Amino acid sequence: MRSIPLVPELSDGELALVLTWGYSPRDLDIHVEFVASPNILCKCDYSSHQCGGVKYQTDTTLGGDRGADVIKFDYIGDF
């Protein structure tokens, strides 16, 4: 039996990126980098949880078969 990761309901214009994997390796990480404005480069991952309306919501460290890593965009812009 496999678990199915779910994200909360998204509003119009929101986006969730979900990384899932099997039982091995125990830990993978999702990373997002984007240009938020001409002077701001945003990075969102396990070490930097929020930038420019993007939030790292879930960090699964016990194996992908027990959940997922999730990053949520509050809005979809011209990044």
N, C-alpha and C positions, 0 to 999 in steps of 0.2 A: 504494500500500500504506500502511495506517495502523497505527501502533503502538497497542497496547492496554495501558494502565497497570494493574498489579496491585499489590495490597497483601499483606503477609504474612498468613498465616492468623490470624484473630481468635478469641480465646477467648470463652466465654460472657460476655455482658454488655459486651463491647467494641464500639466503633463507629468506623468510618473514614469521613471525609468526603473525597471526591475531586473536585477541580475540573480538568476538561479543556477544551481549546478547540482550534481549528484553528491554522494557521500564522501567522495575524495576529489580534491584535497579538502581538508577541514575548513579552510578559510580562503575566500577570494574577496576582492574589494572592487567596488565600482568607483570610478573617478570621472569627474566632469570638469572641463576647463573651457572657459569662454570669455570673450571680450564683452564686458557689460557696458562700457563706454570707451571712447578713444583713449582715456587715461587709466582705465581700470580693467585688469585681467583677473577674473574670478576663478577660484578653484574650490571645488566642493567634493569632499571625501571624508574618510574616517577621522582625519586629523584636522580638517577645517569644515565644520558642519554647516555653515551658512554663508552665502554671499550673493548679493544682487537678486534676491527673490528666489534663490534656489536653496533647498534644504536637504541635507543628508538625514533621512528619517530612521533608517534601520540598518544595523550592522550585525549580520549573522556570523558568529565565530565558531559554531558547533557543527558545521557541515551544512552544505546547501540543501540537503534533504530535510533539514529542520527549519527552513525559512528562506529568506532572501535579503539582499541588500537593496535598499530603495532610496532613490533621490527624486524629490518632487520640485517641479518648476511651478511657481505661483502664477506665472503667465508665460506665454510663448512670445518671445521678442525676436528682433532681427539681430541675433547674437553673432 
